[in-house]
Amino acid sequence: MTGLDLTAEQADWLADWLASDMRGDAAARAAFAAALAGDGPTPVRRIGNLYAASLSEKGLLLENIHDDDLAPVLIPAPAARRALLGEG
């Protein structure tokens, strides 16, 4: 995986998070994208409809808040940023 490439699981979780928890929230999308690029402060952990989202040194960490048996999924920073900006 090269940082821009995603596994099927990563791609599914990222697309689902953007559609379910980030739709219509341009300010939150911009804040996460800026932080991932190192151009802004790290947003607080965001609890949405399906996921909790936070940033780590390696990228965007998504946790399914409805199923504790599912392990969190890490989305590499470059891919997460591109998706947040609508470029991926």
NULOMI-104137 format. One line per 4 residues: number of its first residue (from 1); their letters; for each residue x, y, z of N, C-alpha, C. Coordinates in pm, 1 decimal, always signed. Example, Ala and Ser with C-alpha at 12.3 -4.5 7.8 and 13.67 -1.06 7.14 Angstrom:
BEGIN
1 = as = +1319.0:-569.0:+780.0:+1230.0:-450.0:+780.0:+1320.0:-330.0:+780.0 ~ +1285.0:-225.0:+708.0:+1367.0:-106.0:+714.0:+1290.0:+3.0:+787.0
//
This chain:
BEGIN
1 = mtgl = +85.4:-117.7:+0.0:+0.0:+0.0:+0.0:+89.4:+123.3:+0.0 ~ +62.3:+217.3:-82.7:+150.2:+331.1:-102.1:+105.4:+457.2:-30.0 ~ +6.6:+457.4:+49.5:-38.5:+580.3:+114.5:-156.5:+642.6:+42.4 ~ -158.4:+635.0:-91.4:-274.5:+683.7:-166.1:-367.7:+568.6:-200.1
5 = dlta = -313.5:+447.7:-201.0:-393.6:+329.5:-228.5:-464.1:+286.5:-100.2 ~ -585.0:+235.9:-114.9:-660.9:+189.2:-0.5:-703.6:+45.6:-21.9 ~ -712.9:-28.7:+86.8:-772.8:-160.9:+78.7:-922.8:-141.5:+57.8 ~ -990.7:-247.4:+22.8:-1136.4:-239.4:+5.8:-1203.2:-196.5:+135.9
9 = eqad = -1156.3:-248.4:+247.5:-1214.4:-212.2:+377.4:-1193.9:-63.3:+407.0 ~ -1073.7:-14.1:+385.3:-1047.7:+128.1:+408.3:-1134.9:+214.9:+319.0 ~ -1142.8:+180.6:+192.5:-1222.9:+258.6:+98.1:-1370.2:+258.7:+137.3 ~ -1422.0:+144.2:+179.4:-1562.4:+134.3:+220.9:-1590.3:+219.1:+344.2
13 = wlad = -1505.1:+208.3:+444.1:-1525.9:+284.5:+567.7:-1516.6:+433.8:+539.4 ~ -1418.3:+474.6:+459.6:-1400.7:+616.0:+428.6:-1522.1:+670.8:+353.8 ~ -1566.8:+600.1:+253.5:-1683.3:+645.0:+176.6:-1807.6:+650.6:+265.3 ~ -1824.5:+551.6:+349.8:-1940.3:+547.3:+438.9:-1935.7:+662.7:+539.2
17 = wlas = -1818.3:+688.7:+595.5:-1802.5:+799.6:+690.9:-1833.8:+933.1:+625.2 ~ -1781.0:+953.9:+506.5:-1807.0:+1079.7:+436.5:-1955.7:+1096.9:+407.0 ~ -2022.3:+989.1:+367.6:-2164.4:+997.1:+332.3:-2255.0:+1007.7:+454.3 ~ -2222.6:+935.0:+560.4:-2313.6:+929.6:+674.9:-2285.2:+1035.9:+779.6
21 = dmrg = -2159.7:+1067.5:+800.6:-2124.3:+1155.2:+912.7:-2070.8:+1292.0:+871.7 ~ -2026.7:+1307.1:+748.2:-1964.2:+1433.2:+707.9:-2040.3:+1505.7:+597.3 ~ -2146.7:+1446.5:+548.4:-2226.6:+1508.0:+441.1:-2279.9:+1643.1:+488.4 ~ -2258.6:+1744.0:+409.6:-2312.5:+1875.9:+439.9:-2236.2:+1954.2:+545.2
25 = daaa = -2124.3:+1902.2:+593.6:-2047.6:+1974.6:+695.8:-1913.3:+2017.0:+636.9 ~ -1919.1:+2118.8:+553.5:-1798.5:+2165.7:+484.6:-1692.3:+2214.3:+581.6 ~ -1732.8:+2274.7:+690.6:-1634.9:+2326.0:+787.9:-1557.0:+2212.0:+853.0 ~ -1625.3:+2105.7:+889.5:-1556.9:+1991.3:+950.7:-1466.2:+1922.7:+849.6
29 = raaf = -1513.9:+1908.0:+727.1:-1430.2:+1847.7:+623.1:-1303.1:+1930.3:+602.2 ~ -1318.6:+2062.1:+596.7:-1202.8:+2150.2:+577.1:-1107.3:+2142.3:+694.9 ~ -1160.1:+2135.4:+815.9:-1074.9:+2128.5:+935.4:-994.2:+1999.4:+938.1 ~ -1058.3:+1886.8:+907.3:-985.7:+1759.7:+903.3:-881.6:+1761.2:+791.3
33 = aaal = -917.7:+1812.1:+674.1:-823.4:+1816.7:+561.6:-703.0:+1904.5:+594.1 ~ -727.5:+2019.6:+654.3:-616.8:+2109.9:+690.3:-524.5:+2044.8:+792.5 ~ -582.4:+1981.3:+891.9:-499.8:+1915.7:+994.1:-418.2:+1801.8:+934.0 ~ -477.2:+1726.4:+843.8:-404.0:+1617.6:+779.1:-287.1:+1669.3:+696.1
37 = agdg = -298.2:+1790.6:+644.5:-190.1:+1851.2:+566.6:-90.0:+1924.9:+654.8 ~ -118.2:+1932.0:+784.7:-30.8:+2005.3:+876.1:-54.0:+2154.8:+872.0 ~ -169.1:+2195.5:+818.9:-199.0:+2337.8:+803.0:-300.4:+2390.7:+903.0 ~ -331.1:+2312.9:+1003.7:-429.5:+2358.4:+1101.1:-425.1:+2271.8:+1224.8
41 = ptpv = -496.3:+2314.8:+1328.3:-499.4:+2236.3:+1451.6:-574.3:+2105.0:+1431.2 ~ -543.2:+2007.2:+1512.9:-610.5:+1878.7:+1506.1:-751.1:+1891.2:+1563.4 ~ -852.3:+1855.6:+1485.8:-989.3:+1860.7:+1538.1:-1007.0:+1761.1:+1652.8 ~ -1099.6:+1791.4:+1741.6:-1130.7:+1697.6:+1848.1:-1194.8:+1573.7:+1787.8
45 = rrig = -1191.8:+1465.3:+1861.8:-1255.3:+1341.7:+1816.2:-1401.6:+1371.9:+1785.6 ~ -1443.5:+1333.0:+1666.7:-1578.9:+1364.4:+1621.0:-1664.6:+1238.0:+1624.8 ~ -1773.9:+1245.0:+1698.5:-1868.3:+1134.1:+1707.0:-1983.3:+1164.7:+1611.5 ~ -2002.6:+1078.9:+1514.1:-2108.8:+1099.6:+1416.6:-2220.0:+998.1:+1432.9
49 = nlya = -2292.5:+975.5:+1325.7:-2403.2:+879.7:+1327.2:-2355.3:+735.5:+1333.8 ~ -2245.2:+706.4:+1265.3:-2194.5:+569.1:+1258.8:-2052.1:+552.8:+1309.3 ~ -1974.8:+660.6:+1303.4:-1832.2:+650.0:+1332.4:-1785.2:+756.7:+1430.1 ~ -1677.9:+721.3:+1500.9:-1598.5:+820.4:+1573.2:-1473.8:+840.0:+1488.1
53 = asls = -1438.1:+963.7:+1464.5:-1323.3:+994.4:+1380.0:-1223.5:+1078.9:+1458.0 ~ -1097.6:+1042.4:+1446.2:-990.9:+1119.4:+1508.9:-867.9:+1109.9:+1420.0 ~ -772.2:+1194.9:+1448.2:-649.2:+1195.3:+1369.4:-534.9:+1140.5:+1452.5 ~ -447.9:+1066.4:+1386.0:-325.5:+1017.1:+1447.6:-208.4:+1066.8:+1364.4
57 = ekgl = -89.3:+1029.4:+1403.7:+28.9:+1069.6:+1327.6:+27.5:+1012.1:+1185.8 ~ -43.7:+902.4:+1165.7:-43.5:+834.2:+1036.7:-165.6:+862.6:+951.3 ~ -267.7:+925.0:+1008.1:-385.6:+952.8:+927.1:-513.0:+961.2:+1007.2 ~ -621.6:+925.8:+942.3:-755.9:+934.1:+997.1:-794.5:+798.6:+1054.9
61 = llen = -833.7:+796.8:+1181.4:-874.2:+674.1:+1247.4:-1026.0:+673.4:+1261.2 ~ -1089.6:+572.9:+1203.4:-1235.0:+559.7:+1209.3:-1271.6:+441.1:+1296.8 ~ -1364.9:+463.5:+1388.8:-1414.5:+358.5:+1477.8:-1565.1:+346.8:+1459.2 ~ -1613.6:+226.3:+1438.0:-1757.0:+203.3:+1427.0:-1815.1:+209.0:+1567.8
65 = ihdd = -1903.0:+304.0:+1593.5:-1955.5:+322.9:+1729.7:-2071.5:+229.4:+1761.1 ~ -2116.9:+152.2:+1663.4:-2229.2:+61.7:+1685.6:-2187.0:-84.3:+1697.7 ~ -2061.9:-114.8:+1668.5:-2015.7:-253.6:+1673.1:-1875.5:-258.2:+1733.1 ~ -1869.6:-290.4:+1861.3:-1740.3:-295.4:+1931.2:-1650.0:-407.7:+1882.2
69 = dlap = -1706.0:-503.4:+1810.7:-1625.3:-614.5:+1761.6:-1542.6:-577.7:+1639.0 ~ -1576.3:-466.6:+1575.0:-1500.1:-422.4:+1458.0:-1380.8:-339.0:+1502.4 ~ -1264.5:-376.8:+1455.0:-1143.4:-300.5:+1487.5:-1146.3:-166.4:+1415.0 ~ -1089.0:-62.6:+1475.5:-1079.6:+66.4:+1405.8:-1001.0:+50.9:+1275.4
73 = vlip = -1028.6:+139.6:+1182.3:-961.7:+137.3:+1052.3:-884.9:+268.2:+1035.6 ~ -757.6:+256.3:+1000.3:-672.7:+372.9:+976.8:-669.7:+403.4:+828.0 ~ -701.8:+526.4:+793.7:-695.9:+573.6:+655.1:-569.9:+660.0:+645.0 ~ -474.6:+623.7:+559.0:-352.8:+703.8:+547.0:-385.7:+850.4:+516.2
77 = apaa = -306.5:+938.6:+574.2:-332.4:+1082.5:+563.4:-351.4:+1131.0:+419.7 ~ -265.5:+1094.3:+324.1:-284.8:+1146.7:+188.6:-419.5:+1107.5:+128.0 ~ -460.1:+983.3:+146.3:-586.9:+936.8:+90.4:-704.8:+1002.0:+161.4 ~ -696.6:+1015.6:+292.0:-805.1:+1079.2:+367.4:-820.1:+1224.3:+325.9
81 = rral = -709.8:+1293.5:+311.7:-715.0:+1434.4:+273.1:-776.6:+1452.6:+134.1 ~ -732.7:+1369.1:+39.1:-788.4:+1377.4:-95.3:-939.3:+1354.0:-94.4 ~ -984.5:+1255.5:-18.8:-1128.1:+1224.6:-11.9:-1205.4:+1339.7:+52.9 ~ -1150.8:+1397.4:+158.7:-1217.3:+1509.3:+224.6:-1230.4:+1630.2:+132.3
85 = lgeg = -1133.6:+1646.4:+44.8:-1136.1:+1757.3:-49.9:-1212.3:+1723.8:-177.6 ~ -1264.3:+1601.9:-184.4:-1339.6:+1560.3:-302.8:-1252.9:+1527.3:-422.0 ~ -1127.4:+1495.3:-396.5:-1033.5:+1468.3:-504.9:-1011.9:+1320.9:-529.9 ~ -1072.8:+1236.0:-449.0:-1043.1:+1093.4:-464.4:-1163.2:+1009.2:-487.7
//
